[in-house]
Amino acid sequence: MSNTVNVNRTCDSDQWWTPLHILVGVKMFFAEALGGDPRIPLDPATDESNPTGAETFYSSKGEDEPWWDGTFVNPPYGKDIKKFTAKIKEETANGVLVVALLPATRGEQKYWQEEVYNDKLSSLCLVRKRLHFLKPDGEERGSAPFASTLFFYNAYWADVSKSFKDIGKCIEIGKVI
C-alpha cells in the first residue's frame, strides 16, 4: 500500500497566498496582543488586491518601508526572501511586534541564523502538516514542497499559545544566542 501526497514542487508563480486558517490565527493573535478586533495592521508583502485584509499593506518594496506593531509577513520565498529576513531583524530590534510565515527548511543558512533566529524571537509555531497555499483565484494549490513555521518576535507567550495551539506545536523561546 502506498501513501502518496500531492506535493506541488513547481514554483511557476510567486503568488502563494496565506491559507485562511493561518490568517484567522494571526488576526486573533493581534487582537489578543494589541487589543481590539481581530485584524492585521500591516502586511508588507502582499498582492495589490490585499488578500490578507490588512489595514495597511504594501504590494511591492515592503522590505524598504516602515513596519509597526502588528506586522504579518509571508514574503516571497525566492531570492527576495533575504531582503525580508534582513528587514525582520531590523524592525524587531526596534521592538516591533512581527509574525512571519516562513519555510521551515533554511535553518542551516548563516543569514537565517542571524536574521530569523535573532534575539527578539520569542516564540515559534511548527505548523502541523504542509500548508496548502492559495492561488489568486482562491483555489488551493497542492501541498507546499516544504514545511512552514510561524515566527513571533517581541510577542507574549500567552498570546501565541492561545491563538495557535490548534495549528501546530508552539514553542516558547528562552534565549537565542
N, CA and C atoms as a LAMMPS dump frame, in Angstrom:
ITEM: TIMESTEP
0
ITEM: NUMBER OF ATOMS
531
ITEM: BOX BOUNDS ff ff ff
-5.0000000000000000e+02 5.0000000000000000e+02
-5.0000000000000000e+02 5.0000000000000000e+02
-5.0000000000000000e+02 5.0000000000000000e+02
ITEM: ATOMS id mol type element x y z
1 1 1 N 0.856 -1.172 0
2 1 2 C 0 0 0
3 1 3 C 0.899 1.232 0
4 2 1 N 0.57 2.189 -0.811
5 2 2 C 1.39 3.39 -0.95
6 2 3 C 0.66 4.595 -0.386
7 3 1 N 1.369 5.392 0.4
8 3 2 C 0.828 6.658 0.885
9 3 3 C 1.425 7.759 0.048
10 4 1 N 0.693 8.238 -0.92
11 4 2 C 1.2 9.317 -1.773
12 4 3 C 0.529 10.615 -1.388
13 5 1 N 1.29 11.682 -1.506
14 5 2 C 0.791 13.011 -1.202
15 5 3 C 1.005 13.867 -2.431
16 6 1 N 0.014 14.641 -2.788
17 6 2 C 0.139 15.549 -3.924
18 6 3 C 0.961 16.755 -3.494
19 7 1 N 2.232 16.764 -3.824
20 7 2 C 3.129 17.854 -3.445
21 7 3 C 3.459 18.669 -4.681
22 8 1 N 3.183 19.95 -4.627
23 8 2 C 3.47 20.839 -5.74
24 8 3 C 4.921 21.287 -5.619
25 9 1 N 5.787 20.788 -6.469
26 9 2 C 7.198 21.142 -6.426
27 9 3 C 7.54 22.225 -7.441
28 10 1 N 6.556 22.757 -8.113
29 10 2 C 6.802 23.809 -9.083
30 10 3 C 6.479 25.152 -8.467
31 11 1 N 7.244 26.133 -8.822
32 11 2 C 7.017 27.492 -8.344
33 11 3 C 6.863 28.389 -9.565
34 12 1 N 5.801 28.123 -10.321
35 12 2 C 5.559 28.867 -11.536
36 12 3 C 5.056 30.281 -11.249
37 13 1 N 4.83 30.588 -9.998
38 13 2 C 4.312 31.895 -9.612
39 13 3 C 4.796 32.217 -8.207
40 14 1 N 4.913 33.516 -7.902
41 14 2 C 5.211 33.9 -6.518
42 14 3 C 3.932 34.274 -5.781
43 15 1 N 2.798 33.951 -6.371
44 15 2 C 1.502 34.224 -5.763
45 15 3 C 1.05 33.004 -4.958
46 16 1 N 1.638 32.85 -3.788
47 16 2 C 1.296 31.781 -2.864
48 16 3 C 0.66 32.449 -1.649
49 17 1 N -0.648 32.596 -1.687
50 17 2 C -1.347 33.335 -0.654
51 17 3 C -1.531 32.502 0.608
52 18 1 N -1.513 33.194 1.737
53 18 2 C -1.62 32.552 3.045
54 18 3 C -2.964 31.842 3.198
55 19 1 N -2.949 30.587 3.646
56 19 2 C -4.201 29.86 3.886
57 19 3 C -5.069 30.57 4.937
58 20 1 N -6.365 30.442 4.761
59 20 2 C -7.306 31.17 5.619
60 20 3 C -7.178 30.814 7.095
61 21 1 N -6.938 29.544 7.429
62 21 2 C -6.862 29.177 8.85
63 21 3 C -5.647 29.835 9.519
64 22 1 N -4.592 30.091 8.758
65 22 2 C -3.436 30.798 9.317
66 22 3 C -3.803 32.265 9.531
67 23 1 N -4.493 32.857 8.563
68 23 2 C -4.903 34.264 8.701
69 23 3 C -5.83 34.464 9.894
70 24 1 N -6.735 33.53 10.12
71 24 2 C -7.627 33.634 11.285
72 24 3 C -6.802 33.642 12.565
73 25 1 N -5.826 32.731 12.666
74 25 2 C -4.967 32.693 13.847
75 25 3 C -4.17 33.972 14.029
76 26 1 N -3.629 34.503 12.941
77 26 2 C -2.846 35.746 13.009
78 26 3 C -3.725 36.901 13.469
79 27 1 N -4.914 36.998 12.927
80 27 2 C -5.828 38.088 13.316
81 27 3 C -6.23 37.976 14.788
82 28 1 N -6.498 36.759 15.245
83 28 2 C -6.842 36.556 16.66
84 28 3 C -5.644 36.889 17.553
85 29 1 N -4.452 36.502 17.107
86 29 2 C -3.245 36.81 17.859
87 29 3 C -3.085 38.321 18.039
88 30 1 N -3.226 39.072 16.957
89 30 2 C -3.061 40.531 17.056
90 30 3 C -4.175 41.159 17.9
91 31 1 N -5.37 40.592 17.881
92 31 2 C -6.438 41.094 18.76
93 31 3 C -6.038 40.905 20.221
94 32 1 N -5.465 39.738 20.541
95 32 2 C -5.007 39.475 21.907
96 32 3 C -3.829 40.382 22.279
97 33 1 N -2.865 40.483 21.382
98 33 2 C -1.622 41.201 21.68
99 33 3 C -1.795 42.714 21.689
100 34 1 N -2.642 43.216 20.798
101 34 2 C -2.775 44.675 20.642
102 34 3 C -4.105 45.217 21.167
103 35 1 N -5.033 44.32 21.472
104 35 2 C -6.365 44.744 21.874
105 35 3 C -7.202 45.06 20.644
106 36 1 N -8.497 45.073 20.825
107 36 2 C -9.381 45.407 19.719
108 36 3 C -9.85 44.188 18.959
109 37 1 N -10.389 44.455 17.787
110 37 2 C -10.948 43.404 16.943
111 37 3 C -9.848 42.615 16.24
112 38 1 N -10.16 41.377 15.828
113 38 2 C -9.197 40.605 15.04
114 38 3 C -8.846 41.344 13.751
115 39 1 N -7.548 41.493 13.511
116 39 2 C -7.117 42.258 12.344
117 39 3 C -5.633 42.038 12.1
118 40 1 N -5.183 42.466 10.939
119 40 2 C -3.768 42.529 10.613
120 40 3 C -3.465 43.991 10.32
121 41 1 N -2.75 44.677 11.214
122 41 2 C -2.461 46.094 10.981
123 41 3 C -1.603 46.361 9.745
124 42 1 N -0.604 45.488 9.475
125 42 2 C 0.275 45.725 8.333
126 42 3 C 0.698 44.4 7.702
127 43 1 N 0.592 44.345 6.383
128 43 2 C 1.152 43.24 5.596
129 43 3 C 2.083 43.869 4.564
130 44 1 N 3.391 43.734 4.754
131 44 2 C 4.339 44.379 3.842
132 44 3 C 4.697 43.561 2.608
133 45 1 N 4.035 42.434 2.396
134 45 2 C 4.405 41.575 1.261
135 45 3 C 3.173 40.898 0.678
136 46 1 N 2.255 41.689 0.199
137 46 2 C 1.016 41.099 -0.302
138 46 3 C 0.729 41.579 -1.716
139 47 1 N -0.321 41.054 -2.272
140 47 2 C -0.779 41.436 -3.596
141 47 3 C -1.593 42.723 -3.487
142 48 1 N -1.682 43.453 -4.589
143 48 2 C -2.425 44.719 -4.568
144 48 3 C -3.908 44.525 -4.258
145 49 1 N -4.426 43.298 -4.391
146 49 2 C -5.819 43.036 -4.023
147 49 3 C -5.984 42.834 -2.518
148 50 1 N -4.867 42.823 -1.763
149 50 2 C -4.87 42.725 -0.306
150 50 3 C -5.631 41.504 0.21
151 51 1 N -5.198 40.292 -0.176
152 51 2 C -5.928 39.092 0.241
153 51 3 C -5.919 38.825 1.74
154 52 1 N -4.988 39.408 2.5
155 52 2 C -4.993 39.206 3.954
156 52 3 C -5.976 40.146 4.648
157 53 1 N -6.484 41.136 3.918
158 53 2 C -7.392 42.1 4.525
159 53 3 C -6.692 43.023 5.502
160 54 1 N -5.389 43.234 5.321
161 54 2 C -4.626 44.093 6.229
162 54 3 C -5.118 45.538 6.163
163 55 1 N -5.04 46.215 7.313
164 55 2 C -5.434 47.623 7.364
165 55 3 C -4.535 48.474 6.466
166 56 1 N -3.241 48.166 6.466
167 56 2 C -2.263 48.816 5.598
168 56 3 C -1.446 47.712 4.96
169 57 1 N -1.1 47.883 3.691
170 57 2 C -0.317 46.851 3.017
171 57 3 C 0.555 47.475 1.939
172 58 1 N 1.613 46.741 1.62
173 58 2 C 2.499 47.105 0.522
174 58 3 C 2.486 45.943 -0.462
175 59 1 N 2.262 46.257 -1.733
176 59 2 C 2.276 45.205 -2.749
177 59 3 C 3.615 45.134 -3.471
178 60 1 N 4.513 46.058 -3.162
179 60 2 C 5.879 45.975 -3.682
180 60 3 C 6.795 46.774 -2.768
181 61 1 N 8.024 46.321 -2.659
182 61 2 C 9.068 47.003 -1.887
183 61 3 C 8.712 47.176 -0.407
184 62 1 N 7.925 46.264 0.147
185 62 2 C 7.57 46.333 1.561
186 62 3 C 8.757 46.194 2.482
187 63 1 N 9.83 45.603 1.963
188 63 2 C 11.054 45.469 2.76
189 63 3 C 11.78 46.805 2.898
190 64 1 N 11.375 47.806 2.123
191 64 2 C 12.003 49.125 2.188
192 64 3 C 11.155 50.151 2.945
193 65 1 N 9.981 49.755 3.364
194 65 2 C 9.042 50.658 4.022
195 65 3 C 9.054 50.437 5.535
196 66 1 N 8.549 51.401 6.304
197 66 2 C 8.493 51.208 7.766
198 66 3 C 7.468 50.144 8.153
199 67 1 N 7.788 49.395 9.201
200 67 2 C 6.873 48.424 9.781
201 67 3 C 6.502 48.905 11.191
202 68 1 N 5.406 48.387 11.717
203 68 2 C 4.978 48.737 13.072
204 68 3 C 4.315 47.536 13.719
205 69 1 N 3.975 47.694 15.021
206 69 2 C 3.358 46.599 15.761
207 69 3 C 2.146 46.07 15
208 70 1 N 2.089 44.752 14.897
209 70 2 C 1.002 44.118 14.17
210 70 3 C 1.359 43.815 12.727
211 71 1 N 2.643 43.633 12.463
212 71 2 C 3.077 43.293 11.108
213 71 3 C 3.032 41.778 10.916
214 72 1 N 2.327 41.357 9.866
215 72 2 C 2.326 39.961 9.452
216 72 3 C 2.989 39.896 8.084
217 73 1 N 4.024 39.057 7.97
218 73 2 C 4.736 38.956 6.699
219 73 3 C 4.853 37.499 6.261
220 74 1 N 4.373 37.241 5.059
221 74 2 C 4.552 35.974 4.35
222 74 3 C 5.24 36.379 3.041
223 75 1 N 6.568 36.544 3.085
224 75 2 C 7.273 37.12 1.939
225 75 3 C 7.415 36.138 0.787
226 76 1 N 7.775 36.647 -0.38
227 76 2 C 8.122 35.733 -1.472
228 76 3 C 9.29 34.851 -1.017
229 77 1 N 9.235 33.569 -1.326
230 77 2 C 10.241 32.63 -0.834
231 77 3 C 11.422 32.463 -1.77
232 78 1 N 11.481 33.208 -2.844
233 78 2 C 12.602 33.145 -3.775
234 78 3 C 13.776 33.965 -3.279
235 79 1 N 14.548 34.508 -4.208
236 79 2 C 15.77 35.234 -3.854
237 79 3 C 15.502 36.475 -2.996
238 80 1 N 14.311 37.048 -3.091
239 80 2 C 13.999 38.251 -2.314
240 80 3 C 13.746 37.975 -0.836
241 81 1 N 13.671 36.717 -0.452
242 81 2 C 13.405 36.416 0.954
243 81 3 C 14.481 37.01 1.859
244 82 1 N 15.71 37.093 1.372
245 82 2 C 16.8 37.649 2.186
246 82 3 C 16.562 39.113 2.521
247 83 1 N 15.931 39.858 1.627
248 83 2 C 15.604 41.261 1.915
249 83 3 C 14.616 41.338 3.074
250 84 1 N 13.671 40.4 3.075
251 84 2 C 12.667 40.406 4.139
252 84 3 C 13.225 39.893 5.463
253 85 1 N 14.109 38.904 5.438
254 85 2 C 14.683 38.447 6.708
255 85 3 C 15.568 39.527 7.317
256 86 1 N 16.26 40.292 6.488
257 86 2 C 17.052 41.417 6.996
258 86 3 C 16.13 42.472 7.618
259 87 1 N 14.996 42.709 6.976
260 87 2 C 14.029 43.687 7.492
261 87 3 C 13.405 43.187 8.798
262 88 1 N 13.145 41.891 8.889
263 88 2 C 12.634 41.328 10.142
264 88 3 C 13.61 41.626 11.272
265 89 1 N 14.884 41.382 11.042
266 89 2 C 15.885 41.642 12.085
267 89 3 C 15.915 43.12 12.445
268 90 1 N 15.908 43.985 11.448
269 90 2 C 15.964 45.434 11.685
270 90 3 C 14.769 45.92 12.499
271 91 1 N 13.57 45.552 12.067
272 91 2 C 12.369 46.061 12.739
273 91 3 C 12.173 45.455 14.119
274 92 1 N 12.466 44.173 14.271
275 92 2 C 12.265 43.56 15.581
276 92 3 C 13.294 44.057 16.59
277 93 1 N 14.473 44.45 16.128
278 93 2 C 15.475 45.042 17.03
279 93 3 C 14.95 46.337 17.635
280 94 1 N 14.026 46.989 16.924
281 94 2 C 13.402 48.218 17.412
282 94 3 C 12.14 47.954 18.228
283 95 1 N 11.868 46.673 18.514
284 95 2 C 10.737 46.323 19.368
285 95 3 C 9.43 46.081 18.656
286 96 1 N 9.43 46.053 17.326
287 96 2 C 8.194 45.869 16.572
288 96 3 C 7.683 44.437 16.735
289 97 1 N 6.386 44.307 16.98
290 97 2 C 5.716 43.011 17.097
291 97 3 C 5.459 42.483 15.684
292 98 1 N 6.126 41.368 15.338
293 98 2 C 6.06 40.805 13.99
294 98 3 C 5.73 39.321 14.073
295 99 1 N 4.882 38.872 13.151
296 99 2 C 4.645 37.455 12.914
297 99 3 C 5.061 37.188 11.48
298 100 1 N 5.943 36.203 11.288
299 100 2 C 6.43 35.867 9.956
300 100 3 C 6.121 34.413 9.646
301 101 1 N 5.515 34.173 8.489
302 101 2 C 5.286 32.823 7.997
303 101 3 C 6.393 32.521 7.003
304 102 1 N 7.249 31.569 7.38
305 102 2 C 8.451 31.288 6.597
306 102 3 C 8.629 29.784 6.413
307 103 1 N 9.408 29.394 5.4
308 103 2 C 9.712 27.974 5.25
309 103 3 C 10.513 27.479 6.451
310 104 1 N 10.299 26.235 6.794
311 104 2 C 10.994 25.652 7.95
312 104 3 C 12.306 24.997 7.546
313 105 1 N 12.767 25.252 6.334
314 105 2 C 13.857 24.458 5.77
315 105 3 C 15.169 25.204 5.565
316 106 1 N 15.343 26.367 6.133
317 106 2 C 16.569 27.121 5.858
318 106 3 C 17.39 27.417 7.102
319 107 1 N 17.14 26.711 8.16
320 107 2 C 17.8 26.97 9.43
321 107 3 C 19.303 26.792 9.425
322 108 1 N 19.848 26.102 8.437
323 108 2 C 21.298 25.901 8.369
324 108 3 C 22.016 27.082 7.727
325 109 1 N 21.279 27.985 7.114
326 109 2 C 21.877 29.117 6.405
327 109 3 C 22.345 30.2 7.392
328 110 1 N 23.505 30.765 7.146
329 110 2 C 24.063 31.789 8.032
330 110 3 C 23.125 32.989 8.16
331 111 1 N 22.622 33.493 7.03
332 111 2 C 21.725 34.657 7.099
333 111 3 C 20.476 34.331 7.9
334 112 1 N 19.978 33.099 7.797
335 112 2 C 18.778 32.693 8.532
336 112 3 C 19.066 32.681 10.035
337 113 1 N 20.217 32.136 10.404
338 113 2 C 20.579 32.079 11.815
339 113 3 C 20.761 33.469 12.405
340 114 1 N 21.273 34.398 11.62
341 114 2 C 21.5 35.759 12.12
342 114 3 C 20.247 36.627 12.082
343 115 1 N 19.424 36.448 11.071
344 115 2 C 18.295 37.357 10.874
345 115 3 C 16.964 36.8 11.37
346 116 1 N 16.684 35.548 11.104
347 116 2 C 15.416 34.957 11.53
348 116 3 C 15.496 34.529 12.991
349 117 1 N 16.574 33.822 13.339
350 117 2 C 16.763 33.404 14.729
351 117 3 C 17.488 34.498 15.504
352 118 1 N 16.934 35.697 15.459
353 118 2 C 17.582 36.807 16.165
354 118 3 C 17.126 36.849 17.626
355 119 1 N 17.735 37.725 18.411
356 119 2 C 17.474 37.728 19.858
357 119 3 C 16.104 38.288 20.241
358 120 1 N 15.307 38.714 19.277
359 120 2 C 13.94 39.17 19.551
360 120 3 C 12.903 38.096 19.246
361 121 1 N 13.374 36.939 18.761
362 121 2 C 12.479 35.806 18.518
363 121 3 C 11.99 35.303 19.866
364 122 1 N 10.689 35.37 20.081
365 122 2 C 10.15 34.985 21.378
366 122 3 C 9.429 33.64 21.353
367 123 1 N 8.872 33.272 20.2
368 123 2 C 8.149 32.007 20.078
369 123 3 C 8.141 31.585 18.62
370 124 1 N 7.842 30.32 18.424
371 124 2 C 7.588 29.866 17.07
372 124 3 C 6.543 28.781 17.112
373 125 1 N 5.912 28.568 15.964
374 125 2 C 4.899 27.534 15.843
375 125 3 C 5.252 26.684 14.632
376 126 1 N 5.554 25.432 14.878
377 126 2 C 5.836 24.482 13.812
378 126 3 C 4.49 24.021 13.27
379 127 1 N 4.143 24.522 12.106
380 127 2 C 2.817 24.278 11.543
381 127 3 C 2.644 22.792 11.238
382 128 1 N 1.542 22.248 11.742
383 128 2 C 1.227 20.841 11.538
384 128 3 C 0.806 20.623 10.085
385 129 1 N 1.413 19.69 9.436
386 129 2 C 1.171 19.339 8.039
387 129 3 C 1.656 20.449 7.118
388 130 1 N 1.912 20.084 5.899
389 130 2 C 2.322 21.085 4.913
390 130 3 C 1.118 21.917 4.508
391 131 1 N 1.345 23.193 4.383
392 131 2 C 0.255 24.107 4.055
393 131 3 C -0.176 23.967 2.603
394 132 1 N -1.418 24.278 2.388
395 132 2 C -1.973 24.402 1.044
396 132 3 C -2.195 25.899 0.823
397 133 1 N -1.182 26.541 0.265
398 133 2 C -1.31 27.959 -0.02
399 133 3 C -2.394 28.155 -1.071
400 134 1 N -2.851 29.382 -1.212
401 134 2 C -3.933 29.673 -2.147
402 134 3 C -3.418 30.361 -3.4
403 135 1 N -4.09 30.127 -4.494
404 135 2 C -3.842 30.848 -5.74
405 135 3 C -4.635 32.156 -5.676
406 136 1 N -4.33 33.12 -6.533
407 136 2 C -5.074 34.383 -6.52
408 136 3 C -6.587 34.236 -6.697
409 137 1 N -7.031 33.145 -7.354
410 137 2 C -8.475 32.944 -7.532
411 137 3 C -9.126 32.283 -6.31
412 138 1 N -8.309 32.032 -5.253
413 138 2 C -8.825 31.42 -4.036
414 138 3 C -8.738 29.912 -4.014
415 139 1 N -8.406 29.302 -5.141
416 139 2 C -8.265 27.849 -5.213
417 139 3 C -6.999 27.414 -4.48
418 140 1 N -7.087 26.271 -3.796
419 140 2 C -5.908 25.754 -3.105
420 140 3 C -4.899 25.209 -4.095
421 141 1 N -3.637 25.498 -3.822
422 141 2 C -2.563 24.837 -4.561
423 141 3 C -2.396 23.461 -3.939
424 142 1 N -1.626 22.606 -4.568
425 142 2 C -1.287 21.343 -3.935
426 142 3 C -0.469 21.626 -2.687
427 143 1 N -0.159 20.597 -1.971
428 143 2 C 0.636 20.744 -0.753
429 143 3 C 1.968 21.414 -1.064
430 144 1 N 2.379 22.327 -0.22
431 144 2 C 3.665 23.009 -0.391
432 144 3 C 4.794 21.984 -0.351
433 145 1 N 5.911 22.245 -1.057
434 145 2 C 7.021 21.299 -1.063
435 145 3 C 7.921 21.403 0.164
436 146 1 N 7.477 22.099 1.191
437 146 2 C 8.283 22.334 2.386
438 146 3 C 7.352 22.52 3.572
439 147 1 N 7.881 22.309 4.76
440 147 2 C 7.134 22.604 5.975
441 147 3 C 7.182 24.107 6.234
442 148 1 N 6.266 24.602 7.039
443 148 2 C 6.213 26.031 7.358
444 148 3 C 6.294 26.248 8.859
445 149 1 N 6.825 27.4 9.219
446 149 2 C 6.912 27.801 10.623
447 149 3 C 6.454 29.238 10.749
448 150 1 N 5.712 29.517 11.803
449 150 2 C 5.367 30.887 12.169
450 150 3 C 6.365 31.345 13.211
451 151 1 N 7 32.478 12.965
452 151 2 C 7.984 33.056 13.877
453 151 3 C 7.369 34.291 14.52
454 152 1 N 7.479 34.398 15.841
455 152 2 C 6.901 35.506 16.603
456 152 3 C 8.02 36.305 17.256
457 153 1 N 8.014 37.593 17.041
458 153 2 C 9.047 38.475 17.582
459 153 3 C 8.402 39.491 18.513
460 154 1 N 9.021 39.659 19.687
461 154 2 C 8.534 40.617 20.691
462 154 3 C 7.097 40.296 21.1
463 155 1 N 6.785 39.007 21.178
464 155 2 C 5.434 38.551 21.487
465 155 3 C 5.375 37.925 22.878
466 156 1 N 4.187 37.966 23.47
467 156 2 C 3.96 37.31 24.748
468 156 3 C 3.492 35.873 24.502
469 157 1 N 4.074 34.952 25.254
470 157 2 C 3.78 33.543 25.096
471 157 3 C 2.29 33.246 25.221
472 158 1 N 1.616 33.858 26.17
473 158 2 C 0.192 33.576 26.373
474 158 3 C -0.62 33.88 25.121
475 159 1 N -0.273 34.945 24.421
476 159 2 C -0.99 35.31 23.196
477 159 3 C -0.719 34.302 22.081
478 160 1 N 0.53 33.862 21.977
479 160 2 C 0.904 32.888 20.944
480 160 3 C 0.197 31.559 21.198
481 161 1 N 0.328 31.038 22.414
482 161 2 C -0.221 29.713 22.707
483 161 3 C -1.743 29.701 22.591
484 162 1 N -2.388 30.772 22.964
485 162 2 C -3.844 30.83 22.881
486 162 3 C -4.318 30.835 21.425
487 163 1 N -3.625 31.558 20.576
488 163 2 C -4.074 31.741 19.2
489 163 3 C -3.653 30.627 18.254
490 164 1 N -2.594 29.886 18.579
491 164 2 C -2.028 28.951 17.607
492 164 3 C -1.908 27.507 18.075
493 165 1 N -2.417 27.19 19.248
494 165 2 C -2.244 25.83 19.776
495 165 3 C -2.866 24.766 18.882
496 166 1 N -3.87 25.113 18.099
497 166 2 C -4.512 24.138 17.222
498 166 3 C -3.884 24.077 15.835
499 167 1 N -2.918 24.944 15.557
500 167 2 C -2.292 24.997 14.228
501 167 3 C -1.015 24.173 14.173
502 168 1 N -0.351 24.031 15.308
503 168 2 C 0.89 23.264 15.323
504 168 3 C 1.498 23.252 16.713
505 169 1 N 2.736 22.831 16.772
506 169 2 C 3.456 22.784 18.044
507 169 3 C 4.091 24.147 18.286
508 170 1 N 3.626 24.828 19.302
509 170 2 C 4.147 26.163 19.645
510 170 3 C 5.244 26.01 20.692
511 171 1 N 6.297 26.781 20.513
512 171 2 C 7.464 26.688 21.375
513 171 3 C 7.831 28.085 21.862
514 172 1 N 7.947 28.221 23.179
515 172 2 C 8.41 29.482 23.74
516 172 3 C 9.943 29.466 23.756
517 173 1 N 10.538 30.518 23.259
518 173 2 C 11.989 30.613 23.18
519 173 3 C 12.506 31.243 24.466
520 174 1 N 13.425 30.557 25.114
521 174 2 C 14.015 31.095 26.343
522 174 3 C 15.038 32.17 26.043
523 175 1 N 15.997 31.831 25.221
524 175 2 C 17.048 32.776 24.872
525 175 3 C 17.722 32.292 23.603
526 176 1 N 17.939 33.207 22.684
527 176 2 C 18.639 32.88 21.444
528 176 3 C 20.034 33.462 21.541
529 177 1 N 21.046 32.599 21.412
530 177 2 C 22.428 33.087 21.488
531 177 3 C 23.185 32.719 20.221
